């Protein structure tokens, strides 16, 4: 069969389509590679995501304290703060790194998620060693809210730590709040007290953070940003002031960010760690958990779960309920059980 002869208009259309395709490929390649300069990408190297803004990511390299602005390959899953990644540097004509490309994501040890405005779980941070649940003398903490954070932390498998801030405002006798702390300490939860009003007010916190990657959660106004500002004096953080009328805080942090810190002088006595400052949230959503997961989030309940007379026991008023019997015998604090019931009933009504 003889080759079909194309008209000038047909040839023009074919050339135009091919040129458009080539332009799209070139544009996609430039976006994926992040090659904003005319240079070859360097060799693969490990890094850590310290912040992300859409498809633009800030990566901390092992050999440099300066974050590198990187682009993400289109075929990668979404990255979050704390992800371990493999990236390649892009240099200018002088050999200076100007940006980079994230080419792979390492396996996550864990991931912290929170519901968005539509109730869908959204990952905010990964590879965390401990969740520091910060509350304060003001605004006055509520046990049920603390329990919600603890249940959420237990569901992620990330170790929770309770941090009571602003203890300079705490009465000498401690009162109800001290009793509340003692209750959680008796359950085995680490409890750290802090204040920015004294030079030694963060010593216990430094010891808890050393050698770990930690994320701060808690109500707005409890002083998370103030604590981080003291832990990281070289960083500039906005600190929200308490409302004089409501004594509730305002949201000041808009995106999760990882900060590396060192306390003391370099050497064996230095205290090194990483902090992730997450967006302020007033209440930790538990809508993605069922009643069984909620019960397992109360660690003192676990030994009694499955020991009720009826397999489908809802731990309400059923006869032979092991949890009710544990409350009556003093093995479960009645206020903790009441808090559990409020959380479960809140899920049912929501």
Secondary structure, DSSP 8 states (H G I E B T S, - for coil): -------HHHHHHHHHHHHHHHHHHHHHHHHHHT--SS--EEEEEEEEEEEEETTEEEEEETT-SS-EEEEE-TTS----BT-EEEEEEEE-TTS-EEEEEEEEE---S-EEEEE-TTS-EEEEEES-SEEEEEEETTTB--HHHHHHHHHHHHHHT-EEEEEEE-GGGS-TT-HHHHHHHHHHHHTT-EEEE--SSSTTTTHHHHHHHTTSEEEEE--TTSSHHHHHHHH-TTS--------TTT--------S-EEEEEEESSSSTT-EEEEEEE----SS---TTS-HHHHHHTSGGGTTTTT-SSSTT--SSS-TT-HHHHHHHTTSS-HHHHHHHHHHHHHHHH-
